[in-house]
Amino acid sequence: MALISVLQAQGTVGAIDDNLKALRSFAERAAGDGTDILVTPELFATGYAPAKVAAEDGSAIRERIAQIAADLRIAIVASTVEHTVERSAGFAANATTERRFISASLFGSDGNELTRYRKSNLFGGEEQEVFDLGDAPAEVIELAGLRVALAICYDIEFPEIARRAAVAGAEALLIPTAVPSTGDVEGGQPGHSYNAEVISTHMVPVRALENGLYIAYANHSGPGFTGLSTIASPYGNTLAMAGRDDAELLSAEFLSSEVAKAREVNTYLQDLRP
């Protein structure tokens, strides 16, 4: 059994020190409650504003988050900007290409970075303009007696991402997210409308159900975001959900035994045709 906590809070753009101070405070509270892994929102340390934060030094931020994890003896999932410089194929030997990714890292309770995943589905023109697509599936890592994998925000809106992780052996998906609020978008007919809140209320539990795994989905709160951070069970039930506006810390127990039982009830994985 692993106790997983989800942080919903407002990451303020241009206030890295304040954001990390808030992260430490919530991590201290979670650690005191016995949390094994704390999941935090997408680009929380920098605030979510892709064009404004794409140049930030993600390496330095990751070092500071790793220190928080080590100081408090708690594993932390955190999303940062990642820069790479790669040799350009087909050009002169010294030609290089800089790439930028939205990444998520899982830091162990000793501060070591256990895995890092690059967002493979970029949302909207702003992300697509300043970041590159990740092209590698998330690793499955065993931690606190649970096999976990990472995804980031828009990734979960594609069924292939969760299915790939489940097929690879994941029992839980840990997801930093930043869901912009759309308000109600009305269609032309009664009953034809959309609100981005359905990602938390409908889509996340369905992804959990159809893959027989837990999902911890950590969103920003405050103006411009939907809130509604969610923890879903492998049966498709919502175990915990935050409100729309306030900072909150959600927690739930994740049990490998319940994943096995859920996959016996709904045999989607074993019945999936290759």
N, C-alpha and C positions, 0 to 999 in steps of 0.2 A: 504494500500500500504506500502510495506517495501522496502527500498533501500539496496540492498545486494552488497557487494564488494568482489572481489576475489584478493588475493595477489599472484602473481608469483614472486619468488625471489630465490636466491641461499642460501640454508642453509649450512654453512661450518662445516664439521665434526671437533670436538674439539674446537669449538669457540662459546660456548653457550652464553657468555656475548655479543659478537658481534652480534650474530643472534637475541638475544632478543632486543638489541638496535635497530637493523633494523626493527624488528617487531613493536616496539614502534613508530618509525618514520613513518612507513607506516600507522599504526593505527591512529596516530595523523592527518595525511593527510586525511584519510578516514573519520574520525570523523568530520573534518572541512568541508567535502563535504556533510555531513548529513547522512552518512551511518548508518544504524541500526545494521547490522551484517557483520563482516569481517571474511572471510574464508581464512585460511592459509594452506600452504602445509604440507604434512605428515612428521612428525618428524622434523619440520623446526628448532626448537630450538637446537636440538642436531646435526642436519645434518642427512641425510638419509644414514646410513651404518649399517644395522642391527647388525652384529656381534660386531661392535665396540661400539655401543651405548646401547646395551641391558642392561648393568649394571648401566646406568645413573639413577640418583635420579629424577624420574618423578614427585614425590610429590613436591619437591622444585621448579621445573620448573613451575608446574601448579600454585603454589602460586604467582610466579612472573608474569605470564600471567594474572592471576586474578587481580593483582594490576594494570597492564596496562589497563585492561578493566574498572576498577573502576575509575582510574585517568582520563581517557579520555571519560568516559560515553559512551562506545560503546561495544556492544556484540561481542565476539570473539569466533570463532571455531578454536581450536588448537589441534594438535596431539602430544602425549607424550608417553614415556615408562611408563607402570604401573606394579608395583610389588605387589603380594599378597602372604601371608603365610597362608596356610589352613591346618587344621587338616587332617591327612591322614586316610581315612576310612579303617577299618580292621586291623589297626596296634595298637601299644601301645598308650595309651591316650595322651602321650606327643609327638608323632611323627607328623611331619609337612611336608608339601610339598610347596616349593616355585614355584610360577608361574609368568610368564612374558607375558605381552600383549602389542600390539600396540593399543593405545586407542586414541579416539577423545573426547574432552570436549567442551561443549557449555557454555561459561561464559556470564552471563547477564551483563548489563551495570553498575550494582552495584558490580560486581566482584564475585557474587555467582555462583558456578558451578551448572547449571540447569540440566544437564544430562551428562552422560559419556557412550560411546559405545566402545566395544572391537572388533577389526577387526576379522571377522569371516571367511575370506578366505585369507590365507597367500600365498604370492607370492614367488615362487622359493625356492631353497634349503636353502639359507642363512636365510631367515625369518623363514622357517619351522624348522630350526635347533635350533634357539635361542628363539623363541616365542611360546606361546600357542595360540590355537584357542579360540576366544570368542564364546560363545554358547547362547547368548541372543539377540533377535531382538532389534533394536534401538527403543527408546521411541519416541513418537510424542509429541513435545512441542509447545505450542502456544506462540509466541513471535512477537512483532511488528505487530500484526494483521494477522499473518501468522502461519500455522501449519507446523513445520519443523521437519525433522529427519536427523540423521547423518549416513554416511557410510564412508569407508576408501578405497581409491585406488582400489585394485583388486576386491573388493566387487561389484563394478558397472559392472564388466565384466560378472556377472552372473545375468540373468534376474529376478531370484527369489528375490533378495535383494530389488530391486526397487519396484517390484510388492508387496512385503510384506509391505513395507512402505506406498505405495499408498492405499492398502486395509485398513491399519490401520488409514488412514485419513491424511497422509502427503500431503501437497501441494508443498513442496520443499525438495530436498535432498541437504545437504551441505557436500561436500566431500573433505577433505584433501587427496592429492595424491602425489606419487613419481613414475613417469613412466620412467624407464630406456630406453634410446635410443637404438634401434636395428639397425638403418640404414636399407637399403633395403635388405631384405632376399629373394633371387631369388629362384623360383621353377624351375621345368624342362621344363615348357611350357610358351610361351608368355602370359602375363597377369596373371601369377601365381607368385605373390610375396607378401611380407608382410612388413609393417613398423608400429611400435608401435604408430606412429602418428595417425593412424586410430581410436584409442580409443577416442581421442579428436574430430576428425573431423567427425566420423561416429557413433561410439557406444554411446557416451554420448547424442547427439541429439535424437537418436533412443530410448534410455531408457526414455527420457523426453516425447517423442511422445507417446510411447505405454502405458505410465502410466498417461499421462495428468498432469505432474507436472514440476516445474522448477528444474534445476540442476545447482549448482555452484560448479565447479571442479577446485581446486587450486593445481597447480603443481610447482615443482622446475624448475628453469632455470639454465643455465650454462652447463658445460661439463658433458656428461653422461646422460642427461635428455632430454625428448622431448619438454619441454615447452608446448606451445599451451593450456594454461589454458583456460577454456571455461565456458560460461554461456549460457544455453539452455532454450528455452521457452517450455511450455506445448504443443505447436503445433509442436515441433521438429525442430524449427528454432534456429540458433546460434545467440544469441543477442550480444555477444562479445567474442573475442578470442585474446589471447596474441600471441606474436611472439615466436620464438623458443629459443632465447638466452638471452633476456634482462629481467630485473626486470620490472614488470608492475603492475598497479592497475586497475582492470576492475570493472565496476559498471553497474547495471541494476535494474529497478523497478520490483518487484514481486507483482502481484495483485491476490488476491483470486478470484476475479470476472473472470479473464482470465482463471484460472484453471477450474472454473465451465463451462465456455463457451467451452473450449477445450474438456472437457469430454462430452459435448453435441454433438460436431462435431464427435469425435471419441469415440465410446461407448465401448471401450475395457474392462473397469473395470466392467460395469454392465452386459456385455455379457459374461464375463468369467465364464465358467462352474466350479463348485466346484469339 
